[in-house]
C-alpha cells in the first residue's frame, strides 16, 4: 500500500496536543502585524481547539501523519 501524500498547508496550520486534541492558530497571524498594538498582536498567539467533528475528519484525511505539538 503506498503512502498517502500530506496536504502541506493543512499540516502547517494544525497540530495535535498531548491529549490528541486538534489545535489551530487564529487567522491573520502574520499579515500586517507590525502596526498593531502589542495587546492586539498578543491575541493572535493563542491556540484554539477545533471542536467541530467534520473539520477534524477533514484534517485527518488531508494530513494523516500529523505530529504532536512539542
C-alpha positions in Angstrom: 0.0 0.0 0.0 1.6 3.3 -1.0 1.9 6.2 1.4 -0.7 9.0 1.4 0.5 12.4 0.5 0.1 15.1 3.2 -1.5 18.4 2.3 1.3 20.7 3.4 -0.9 23.8 4.0 -3.0 21.8 6.4 0.0 20.3 8.2 1.4 23.8 8.8 -1.9 25.1 10.2 -2.9 22.3 12.7 -1.1 20.5 15.5 -2.1 17.7 17.9 -1.9 18.3 21.6 -0.7 15.6 24.0 -4.3 14.6 24.6 -4.8 14.2 20.8 -6.9 17.3 20.6 -6.7 19.2 17.3 -5.2 22.7 17.8 -5.2 25.7 15.4 -4.0 29.3 15.5 -6.1 32.3 14.8 -6.3 33.5 11.2 -4.4 36.6 10.1 -1.4 35.9 12.4 1.3 37.1 10.1 -0.3 39.8 7.9 0.2 43.5 8.8 1.0 42.9 12.4 3.8 45.4 12.9 1.5 48.4 13.0 -0.9 46.9 15.6 -0.6 47.4 19.3 1.0 44.8 21.4 -2.2 43.7 23.1 -3.8 43.1 19.7 -0.8 41.2 18.5 -0.9 39.0 21.6 -4.5 38.0 20.9 -3.2 36.1 17.8 -0.8 34.0 19.9 -3.4 31.7 21.4 -4.1 28.3 20.1 -7.7 27.2 19.8 -9.2 23.7 20.0 -11.0 22.6 16.9 -14.4 21.4 18.2 -16.4 20.5 15.0 -16.2 16.8 14.1 -16.4 17.4 10.3 -13.3 19.7 10.4 -11.4 17.1 12.5 -12.3 14.4 9.9 -11.2 16.6 7.0 -7.9 17.4 8.7 -7.3 13.8 9.4 -7.8 13.0 5.8 -5.6 15.8 4.5 -2.8 15.3 7.0 -2.8 11.6 8.0 0.7 11.8 9.6 0.1 14.9 11.7 2.6 15.2 14.5 2.0 16.1 18.1 2.8 19.6 19.4 6.2 19.6 21.2 
